[in-house]
Amino acid sequence: MSHFDQIKLEIVRPGPSNNQLLSPLTQYLALCGESAPTTFSIDLEHHELLNKLTRLRYYAGNNSAGGVAAIPDSIRESTISELGKDMARILDRLKPLLVEQWRVLGASETRQSRNHDQQQAEKMYAHVRLVASGSELSILPFELAMAPAASPGEGREWLLDSRLPLVLTREVRRSVALAESWNLNNKPRVLVIIAEPGGSDVPKSEHVKAITRAIRHWVPWPDNEIELTDNRELKEKRLSLFEDRIHILRQASIQEIQSMCIEHDYTHVHILAHGDKYQHSLDERFGVALCDQNDPSKIDTVSGERLAAALTSQGRGARRTPIPKFVCLAICDSGNTGTVYAPGGSIAHDIHLAGVPWVIASQFPLTKSGSVYMTKTLYEGIFRGDDPRVVLHDIRRDLMINTSRNHDWASIIAYASFNRTFDSEVHDSYQFQSRGRIETSLRRIDNLELAPEKVVKNEDAAAKIRDQAFAEAEKTLSEWSKRLPHQSDSSMEARIRRCEYHGMCGSKCKREALMKLAHLGLIENIKSRTKNATRLRKEARNLLNQALQHYRDGIDERAYEGSKFHWVATQALSLLAILKGGADPLLYSMTRQHAEQDLKSAAGTDKAWAHGTLAELVLLKSYHEQTDTGKSTQKSINTATVNPNETRYHCAEMVEICTTDKFPIESTLRQFKRYAAYEIWKNPIWDDAVTAAIAELEAGSTETNDG
């Protein structure tokens, strides 16, 4: 787990944001923490800073032959050191910032000491949110600053100190904060935009490969994977399944970008192109070199405002697509403001101003190798659900370590906005993505479970699929366990997170048991009762008992808010019935009450899950409901037949609710099919109700076994 202490630094001055040059004569006001506002000046002339920044461009100006001249590494490296000291002198004048850094360091050490006593690993970070009102302030490269005197990490790179890891984000000053949530509670869908007009070249294959590799954990495998013995055929079939997660727009024009953003819901947008200068009201700005709509070989230099308008196009008429939550600009100078005379900012600034919560960009030219490394590290972390601030820190640190003689580590900047529940949303997003990753792996097991005859014919292939799928699920669960709130945290939010984790552990064990039961059923059907069958039956029962214990651990968390409690409780009640583990009328009553409460108070998928729970509880009522005498010691199913109309009603309601997100329907359908398919689940008392539920759910969904 990671913990961030936030430091908000706001720098303001009188007058409009534009048309002001840096000058030692200009007075600024810094507001930070609880300290009094501080007045300070910046001892840099505007032209002096621009000259230094020019030396960081690797190539500059026109040489005598009319081309560009390479800047010697020695000059560029000395300029980095010089600018780092310049930024340190500015930071040194911000005494409230220094006070806040020491406050955070003290709180961090206290928290780490407490966590060590609890044997809980938690990495501590400081997060500086820089809000600057003047355009001239946005060209100051604080990302390459050295830590000033008397600060934590004095004499080292400010953002690379190991004692107090520090993350810097920039944001636009607004009268009203962005209401956008970071919670990525849906599977990632990425638009990759590539433009190479005029014979230019970008590392497109490396970027696409990095993004494809990062997203692979959430892309399903072919349903007939066991039949695809040719590796080339398997790869081609799976690549076709990536098309729903990644859309690649080659030789992109601004009109095509707008069209794609109107038609599809993207969580992430990755733009790979070259930066280009253009004239705006006699001023020089930085834009992105896209392809002309009519002739892709020609360059259409697009401003940040035009690009922002295309990316945030939300459709026409009644249809409204959500704005992407994350945009990565693998474009040189995408974070470079250029001129400060006219209103406006960098490409990244304009996209962030248009409402995109997170924008990653480059304030200097970025090397090709650096851009590839950034893309790989960035999407592996973001898709996994990691805190984007942690990912940003990791990118900067790794670029510093792995790239020599360049300053890519200082080039990366982030414009980001945060609401009050951001930390909680990061945790929720991580759990959602972890669950999706596990479900993608377990779907491979479901496909084997549905084809036992093919498993017997291709035992080696089946064993490979099984081992890979369960290894992936185990790895994800292991990583998840390390990020759970400590048991001493008794807040409802913490209990819900631990409850969901235990539920997924139970789901993994149950799926493994089901695969063994499917194999066992085939062995018995062909009358090959052997020691193998006895072993499979014993292993399956042991796994079901392990699953039951995981579900009980989830129940013990008492996570009564939301659908997590009645999900794990219903799974436990089901396993108690099929394992003849004894009725639990109290748990049955509590589960029913919580699900019925969700019917009244919840909406959307939470309400759908409540209907799914109540549909299954109709079956389990015959085993767990307390008798009139109050006795609850029965070890078998009551003789009263289950009413199929009740299950049919709840399943029909679920179908009506889930018009777009079909996962609750598919998950509930799969569960009811287990009551029909496996001898251990079958019972004539609920056969009619199971049949009715399956028919209703199949009518509302095409089963995909996703989850």
N, C-alpha and C positions, 0 to 999 in steps of 0.2 A: 504494500500500500504506500501511497505517497500523501504527504500533507503539505499544504501551501499556506504560508502566512502572507497576507496581501499588504502591499505598500502602494498607495495611490499618490503619484506625483503629478501635480498640475502646474503648468507654467503658462502665465498669461501676461499680456501687455495691452495697453490701450490701443484702440483703432481697429481697422479691418484686418482680416487675416493675411491679405496680400499687400504688395507694394511697400514692403519694409525690408531693408537690407540689414544684415548683421553689422553691428558697430559697437565698439566699447562705450559709446555714448547712450545707447539704448538701455533703459531700465526695465527689468522683468520682475514679476512677482511669482514666487514659488509657494505653493500650498502643499503640505505633506504631513500626514498624521495629525496629532493633536498640538503640534508646535504652532507658534505664531507665524503668520505669513512672513516670508523673507524676501527682501529686495536685493537683486544682484544684477551684474552686467556680465557680458561675454567678451573677453579680450581677444576677439578675432574680427578682422575686417572681412567683409563678404568675398571680395575678390581673392583674398589670401586663402580662404577655405576652398574656394572653387579651384584654385591652382593646385592645391594639395590633393583634392579629390581626383583631378585629372590624371595625376601620377599613379592612381590605383587602377587605371583602365587597361593595363597591359599594352595597348596601342593608343596612340594619340596623334592628332593633328595631321597635316600633310607634309611629307618630306619634299626634298627638292625635285623629286621625280613625279610629284603629284599624288603620291600614295600616302600610306600611314606609316609611322615610325614606331618600332617596338620600344617600349620603356624598359630600360635595364632593370634586372631583378634587384640589384643593389639599391637603386634609387627608390623603387617601389617599396621595398622592405623597410628602408629607413623612414619613408613617409608613413607607413603603418605605425611604426614606433612613435613618430612625431605626433601623429593625430591621436594616438592612444593617450599620450601625455596631455595634449590639448583638452581632450574630453575629461580627463581626470581633474584638470584644474577647474573645469566647469562644475563637476560633481562636488569638488572640495568646497565650493561656495554654497552648496545646498546643505547647510547644517541640519535641517530637519530630516533630510534623507539619511544622513549619517546616524542620527539618533534612532531612526526607525530600523536601520540595518542591525544595529547593536541590540535593539529590543527583540527583533526577530531571532537573532542568534541566541540570545539568552533563553527565549521561550523554546527554541528548537532543542537546545541542550537539555533543558528540564524535561521536555516531552520524551526525548530519546532515552533519558535516564529512567523515566517511569515505564516506558515500553520495554526497556531491557529487563526490568524487574518482572514484567509480565511475559517475558520471552516472546515478544511480538516485534517483528521487523517492520519498520516504517521509516521511509526516507523523507527527510525534511527539506523543503525548498522555501526560498523567498521569491515572491512575485511582485515585480515593480510594474505598475500600470502607468505608462507615460501618456498624459493628455496635454498636448501643446496647441495653443490657439494661433500661433503665427506660422505662416508658410516657411519662413526662413529657418525656423527651428526644426522643421522636418528634414532638412538636409544635413543636420548634425549627426555624424555616425556614432551614436552612443554605444552601438553594439561592439565596437573595437576599443572601448575605453579601458584604461588601466584603473585598478582600484586606487582611489586617492589615499593620501596619508591619513593615518589613524582610523582607517576603516577595516572591516574584516577582509582579509585577502590583500592587504596593502602591497603594492608592487607587482601584483599578478593581474592577468586579464580579469576585468570586473565580472564578466559573465561566465568565467570558467573556473572560479574558485571552488575547490573541493570541500572546504570547511563549511561554507554556506552556499550551496548551489543556488544561483540566482537566474531568474528568467525575466526578460524584458519584453513587454508587448506595448504596442502603440495603439491609440484609439482616437477616434474623432470626437471632439467636444460636442455634445448634444444637449438640447434642453430636456428631451425625454429619452430615457435609455431604451435600447432595442428590446423588444418583448420576445424575440426569437429564443427558443429553447435549444440547448446543445444536445438534449437527449436524443440519440440516434436509435430509437426503438423501431427500426426497420432494417432490412438487409441493405448493405451498401450497393448503390448503383452509380456508376462513374461515367461521365462524359469526358473522353480524351480528345482534345482539340489539337490538331497538328497543322502547321502551315509552313510551306517551303517555297514561297514565290520567288521568281527571279533567279532560280538556280541555287538558292541558299540551301544549306544542309543543317539538319538538327539530328541528335541521337535518338530517333524515333523508336527504333527496334528495342533499344536498351530500356527506354522509359516504359514502353508497352509491356515488355517482359517483366519489369519490376512490379508494375501495377497488377498484372495478371497473376504473378506468383503470390503477391500479398493477398489477393482476394480469393484465391483458390479454396480456402477453407470454408467458404460460404456458398460455393457452387456445387450443385448436386452431381453425383456420379450417374452414368446411364443405368436405367432400371435393369437392363439385360447385361450388366457388366460381366457376370460370370460366363457369358457366352462369347465374349470378345477376347479370344485367346491371342489374337494378333495385337501386339502393343501399339502399332501404328494406327490400327483401326480404333482401338480404345481411346487413344489421344485425340484423334479426329472427332470422335463422337462426343467426347467431353468438351472439346473446344467449342463445339456448337452450343453447348449449354452455357458457356461464358457470355454468349451474346445478350442474354437477359440482364447481365450484371455490368458489362462494359460495352459502351457504344464508342466507336472510334470514328472521328470525323477528320478525314484526310483532306489536305489542300483546302482548308476551311475558309469560308468567307463570313463576314459579319452577319449576312442575311441567313446563312445556313445555321449559324450558332443560335440566332434568335428562334428559328423554326424548331430546332431540336429541344430547346428549353421550354417552348410552348407545349410541345407534344408529349414530353416525358418528365417524370419526376426524378430529378437527380439529387443525390445526397452530396456528391463531390464532383468538382470540375477541375480537370488538369489541363493546362494550356502550355503547349510546347511550341515556341516560335522565337523569332529574333525581335529584339527591340529596334525601334527606328525613330529618328527625330522628325518632327514636322513643325511647320510654322502656324502659330495661332495668334492672330492680332499683332503681328510683327514680333511675337515672342517665340522662343524655341522650346518645344515640349518633347517629352518622350512618350511614344505610343508603341503599338504592337504591329508588326508587319504581317498582316493577313493577306489572303488571296483576293484578287478582284473577282466580283461575282460573275462577270462576263468572260474574263480571261484569267484563269488561275496562275498563269505565268507572270502576271503583273502584280505589283505590290499595292495593297490598299492599307495605308498607315492609319490605324484606328486609334482614336483617343480613348483614354480611360473612361470618359463619360459615355461614349458610344458602346464600348464593350460592357460596361456595367448595365446599361439599359437592355442590352441583348440577353445577358445572363439572368437578369431579374424579370424577364418577360413572363407573365403569369397566365398567358392564354387570353382568349377573347370570349365574350359572352359570359355564359354561366360557368364555364370551366376555368378553374384557377389551379395552377400547379404551384407547389411550394418553392420558395427560393432555396437554392443550394446552401447548405450550412458551412461548406468548406470549399475554398477556391485556392488552388496552388498555381502560381504564375512562374513557370520555368522559362522566364523571359529576362534577358539582360536589361537592367535599368527599370524594371517594373515597379521598383520602390523608389525611384529617383524622381524628385519633384521637378527638376529642371528650373525654369525661370520662376521667380516669385512675384513678378510684376502684376500679372493678371490673376483673377480668381481661379481656383482649382488646385489640384494636387497631382500626385503620382497616380499611375494606373491602380495600384493597390489601394491607395487612399480613396479613389473614386468608387471602386467596387465596394469597399467597406462602408462608405457613406451611403451607398444605394441600399444597404440593408443586409449584406452578407456578413454573418457573425465572425467568421475567421478567414483571413486572407494571408497566405504565405507568399513572399516575394523576395526579390533581390535588389539591393540598392546600388550594387556595382555590377560590372560584367561578371558572369558566373562561368567557370570552366565547364566543359562538357562532362568531364569525369566527376566534377563536384555536383553537377545537376543530377547525374545518374545516381550517385551515392545518396544525395538528399532524397530523391524519389523513392528509392528502396527503403531507407530507414523511416521516412515519413509515413508511407502507406501501410507498412507492416504494423506500426504502432497505432495509427488512426483507425484502421479496420478492426484491430483487436479490441478497440474501445478504450485504449490508454488515454490518460489525461493529455490533451494536446500540448499543454505547457511542458510536460515531461518529455514528450516527443521532440519539441522544439529544442530543449536543452540537450537531448541526446544527439540530435543532428549537429548542433554547433560543436559539441565536444568531439564527436567522431570525425567531423570534417577537419578539426584542428589536429587530431592525431594521425589521420590516414592520408591527408594530402599535404605534400611538401611544396614549399616555395610559392604558395598562393594564399589568398585571404578569403576563400569561400566561406569560412567559418564566421567572418565578420560581415559578409554580404547578406546573409539571411536575415530578413526582418518579418515581423508578424503584426498585422493589424487585427485586433480582437476585441470583442465586447463580452461582458459578463453580467448575468443577472444574479439575483441573490441566492438562487438555488443551484448555481453552476456546479459546485463540488458534489452535491447529491446527484445531479444529472449525469455527471461523469461516471459515478459508481453504477448507476442504473444502466447506462449505456454499455459499460464493460460487462455487466452480468447478462444483458440481452445478447450481446455479440458472442459471449462465451457459450450461452445456451444454443444460439444458432449454429455455432461451430460444432458443438457436440451433436446436435440434431442432424447435421449434414453427415457426420460420421456414422451415426446410428441408422440413418436411412439405408446405408449400404447393408447393414445387418438385416433390416426389414426386407430388403430385396431378396436376400438369401432365405429368410424365413418363409417368403411366399413361393419359393421355388425349391423345395427340398429334393425333388427328383434330380434337378440339375446339380445340386450340391453333391449328391452321392456320385453322379457321373464325373464330376470335376472336383474331386476332394482337395487336390493340391491348390487349385485356383481359389476354391472357397476358403481354404485355410489362410491363404495369403490375404484375401480381402478381409476376413474376420480379424486377423492379427493386426493389420494396418488400421482398421476402423477402431478397434478397442484401444490400441496404443494411442491413437489421436485423441480419443475421448478421455483416456486416463491422463494424458499430458495436459489437456485443457482443464480438467478437474483439479489436477495438482496445482497448476498456476492459479486457478480460481481460489483454491483454499488459502493461498498465501495472501490474498487480498481481502479476505473476509474480515468484518469488524471483530475485535476481540470479544471473547465471551463475557467480559466485564461490562461491555456496552449493552445496556438493557433497553435502549431506545427502540421504539417500534420499527423505525427504519432499519436498524441493525438486525433486529430479529427477522424481519421479512427477507433480508438478503441471505442470512444463514439458512432460513427455511427453504428458499429456492434452491440453494446449493445442495442441501440434503435431498431435496426432491429429485434433482438431476442425477445424483449418485444412485438413488433408488431406481430411476428410469434406466440407467446404464446396466445395472445388475439384472433388472427384469428383462431387458431386451436380450441379454446374453442367455438367460434362462429360456426364453421363448425360442431362440434358435435351436437350442438343444432339444426342446420339446417337439419342435417341427421335425427334426431329424429322427427323434425317437418314434414319432407317429409313423413315419415312413418305414422304419425297420419293423414295427409291429404289423403294419399293413401287409408287408411281404412275408410275414411269418418267419422272420429271422431273429427270433428271440435268443439273444446271446449275452455274454458278459458285457458286451458293449452297450446293449440296451439298459442293463441294470446300472451301469456306470453313468450313462446319460441321465437316467431318471434321478439318481442320487445327486448328481451335480446340479441339475435343474432345480431340485427342491432346495438345495443349499443356497443357490443364488437367489431364489425367491425369498428365503428367510433373511438373507443379507439385505435385499431390497426393502423388506418389511421393516428391518431395523433402521435403515436410512430414513424411511418415511416417518417412523416413530420419533427419530431425532428431530425431524422437521416439525412435527406436531408439538414437541416439547418446547419449541421456541415461542409458542403462543403468539404467532404472527396473525392476529385476528383481523387486521385491516387488509382489504384487497382480497384477491382470489387465491393467494398462495396457500393459506391454511386449508381451505376446503379442497384444494387440489391434492395436497399430500395426504390429507385425512381420508379422502375417498379412495386413493390408491391403497392406503393401509387397510381400510375396511374391506376392500375387494380381496386383498391377499389373505386377510384373516379368514374370509369365507371359503376361499378355494383350498387353503392349507388346513382348514378345520382347526383354526387356532383359538376358537372361543369367541363368542359374541361380545361386542362392546357397545351396549345400548347408549351409554353416556356420550361416547365419541360420535356415534351415529346421530344422536339428537343435536349435539353441538354443531356438527358439520351441516346438518340440514338447516338449522337456524341461521348460520352464517351465510349459506347460499341463498336462502329466502330473503335475508336482509339485503344482499347484493341485488336481488331482483327489484327491490324497492328503491335503492339508493344509487346503484351503479348505472353506467351507460356503456354503449359500444361493446368492445370485446370482453370487458369485465362482466357485463351482464350476460353475454353469450356463454362465458365459462360457467357462470352460475346455473344456467339452464342445462349445460352439459353435466354438471355435478348432480343436479336434481334428477336428471334422466337416469343416471347410473344408480343413484340412491333408491330409486323405485325398485330395482332388482335386489339391492342389498338389504332392503327393508325386511325381506322374508327371513333373513338370517340375524340381523342385529337389533331390530326394533324390540323394545321392552314389552313384555306381556302385561296383561291386566293385573296379574298377581305381583308384578314387580320382579319376577325371576328373570335372570339373564344368563343362564348357564348352559343353554342349548349348544350342542356341538354339531348340529346339522341343520339343513334348510327346513323351514316350516312347510307344511303341506299345502298352504293356501297358494293358489295360482296368482302370479303377478299380473296386474291389469296393464295390457299393452297401450291403452289409450293415454295413460300418463306419460310413458316414455315418448310416444308419438307427439304429444303436445309440446314437451320441452324441446325435442329435436326440431320440430317445425319452427318454434320461436327462435332457436339458434340460427337456423337457415335464413330466416327473415332478417335477423340483425346483421349477419356476416355477408354483406353484399360485395365487399371489396376484399377484406382479409379473410381468406378461406381456411386459415390454419386451425382455428378452433373446431370447425366442422370436420376437417380431415383427421385431426387428433382424436376427437370423440368417436368418429366412424371406425378408426383403427382399433380403439379400445373395445367397442361393441363387437367387432368381428372376432376378437379373441374369445369372447363368450360363446361365439358360434363355432369356432374352428378347433379349439383345444379341448381335449377330453377333460382335463383338470378344471376347466371353466364351465363346461356344459352342464345344464340341468333342465329337465323338462318343465319345471315350474316357471322358469323365465324365458323359455324358448320363444314363445309368441311375442313377448315384449322386445326381445333382442331383434327378432325379425322385423318388427315394426320400426324400431329405431334405425336399423341399417337401411331400410327402404326409404325412410324420410331423409336421412342424411345423404344417401347416394343421389337422391333427386336434387339436392341443393349444391352438390359439389362433385367435381371429378377428382377422385382420390389421387393424391400425389405422394402419400407416405412421407411428407416433409415434416419430420419432427418426432 
